[in-house]
Amino acid sequence: MTGRDNQTPLWTSEALRAATGGTLEADVAVTGISIDTRSLEKGDLFIALVGETSDGHAHIATAFDKGAACVMVHDTPGDSGPAPHPPHRHDPRLLHVRDTMEGLRALGLGARARFTGKMLAVTGSVGKTTTKNMLQCALSALGPTHAAVASYNNHWGVPLTLARMPCGAAFCVAEIGMNHRGEIAPLAAMVRPDVALITTIGSSHLGYMGSVEAIAEEKSDLIAALPSSGIAIVPDNTGMDRILDAAAARSGCKLMRVGQSDHATFRLGTIETGPDGSSFTIDDIAVRLSAPGGHLVHNAALALAALRAMGLPLDKPVEALAQWRPGAGRGQIQPILNGQAALLDESYNASVLSIRAALATLSLVPGTRHIAVLGDIRELGEFAESEHLSLVPDVTAHADLVFCCCAHMRHVFDALAEEKRGVWQPDAASLAPFVQSILKAGDVVLVKGSLGSRMRDIVAPLLAGGVQA
C-alpha cells in the first residue's frame, strides 16, 4: 500500500510544515516520497539528502522536471550541506529545513504520530525481509497494509518507510536492522511497535558485535521498546531465553514463543517439505506454502503467530500466504538454460544460518545435479574463517558440485573433497563464466553470498542465457 492507492494526499503543505518545522510557500499535495530521482514519480516529495559521495541538492532541477510536487532542501549552506542550486534557490515549492536527514526523521515521526492502526516491527539475524513480506501479504488480506520497501531497515530506511505511510493504513510493518551495538533502540523508539518479531539470533555481524550474546542483547532492544500492552513473538529455540525474558520484563510486554517445543506458546505440528512447497500446522490450523524451504515455514509461523496474538482471524491470511512467493535474490526459483535448468536465486545477502537454509532448500528442488555457487559472508571479522568452515558439512551434504568466490570461501573450497570442487575465483565476475560453461540440462544452481560479494554478477548472466547444453 502506498500514498498513491487513493486520492488522499500523503502530505499537504500544512502537514509538511507542521511535521518538519520548515518553511514552504507553495500549496502542494504530495502523493509519494523519493530520495532518488531515478525512481521519482509525479507528485513525489523529493528529499535532497547528502551522503558521503552524493548530494541530492544537485538533482533539484531533475526532480522538478520529472514532476516532483515539492523538494526538501537544507535551509542554508555550510556544514550541513550546500543550499539549493540556481535557478531553483527561490522556488516556492522548496521545503526549507535545517537538515534534510533530520527533516526525513521528522516526517517519519509525524507519520507515526498520526497513525492509528497497528504497528509491527521485525528484526533478526536472518529472515527479516521475508518475514516482513509475509506479514504484509497476510495482513493485506485483512485491511490496508503498509510495509517497508525491500530492506529499508537502517537510519534512513526506517523513517522513509514511516513517512510514506498512508493515513488510511490499518497495519504497518517496519523492518529494523543493525550491525553495531546501539542501533536498534533509536529506530525502535521512532517506530513504537505494538508487536515485535525476532526471526533469528545468529552470527550475522559477529565481527562487529563480538559474540552471539551481544547480538541477542541488541535484538532484544526491540522487545524492550514495546509498551506494556505490547506483544513480542520469538522462536522457541534461540538459546537466548534469559536475555529475551529480561527485555520483556523491562517493558512489561507479553512474550510468546513459536516452535515445536513444549514451552512454545504457538505449537507447530508436523512439517512436511517438498519441491513444490511445505505444509504445517500452527495451533491445529493447516497452512500450505507454495515455495520450498523449511526456513520459510519458520518465517510464516512467526507471521501467523503475530496475527493470532493480535486476535486477528487467520483464514484469509492463510489463503493469502498460500499464494506468496519469494522475491528476486531471496529464494526465487527461475528457469535458465532455455528452461532446461533452474536457478535458486539467493544472491541478495548471506549469513551462516541463511546459507545452511539455502543449501537444504537446494536439495529439495529436483535435478540431476545440485550445484552451489557461494560467495563470502561479510562482517564476521576474526571469526570469518571458522564461521565459513562450519558450512563444510552442509555444503558436502547438499551439493554435488561447488563453485566459490572471494577470500573466505576459499577456506570452504579447499576443505571440500576433490570431486565436489568446481572452481574458485577471487570475485563473482571472474567466477561467472566458469559457472555458465558447466551448465547442463537438469542442473539446479544455487547462488548465495553477502551483498558485498556481488553475487548478482553471477545471477545476471545466468538469467540472460548461458552456454547451451
Buried (B, 14 or more C-beta within 10 A) or exposed (E): BBBBEBEEBBBBBEBBBEBBEBEBEEEBBBBBBBBEBEEBEEBBBBBBBBEEEEBBBBBBBBBBEBEBBBBBBBBEEEEBBBBBBEEBEEBEBBBBBBBBBBBBBBBBBBBBEEBEBBBBBBBBBBBBBBBBBBBBBBBBBBBBBBBBEBBBBBBBBBBBBBBBBBBBBBBBBBBBBBBEBEBBBBBBEBBBBBBBBBBBBBBBBBBBBBEBBBBBBBBBBBBBBBEEEBBBBBBBBBEBBEBBBBBBEBBEBBBBBBBBEEEBBBBBBEBEBEEEBBBBBBBEBEBBBEBBBBBBBBBBBBBBBBBBBBEBEBEBBBEBBBEBBBEEBBBBBEEBBEEBBBBBBBBBBBBBBBBBBBBBBBBBBEBEBBBBBBBBBBBBEEBBBEBBBBBBEBBBEBBBBBBBBBEBBBBBBEBBEEEBBBBBBEBBBEBBBBBBEBBBBBBBBBBBBBBBBBBBBBBEBBBEEBEEE
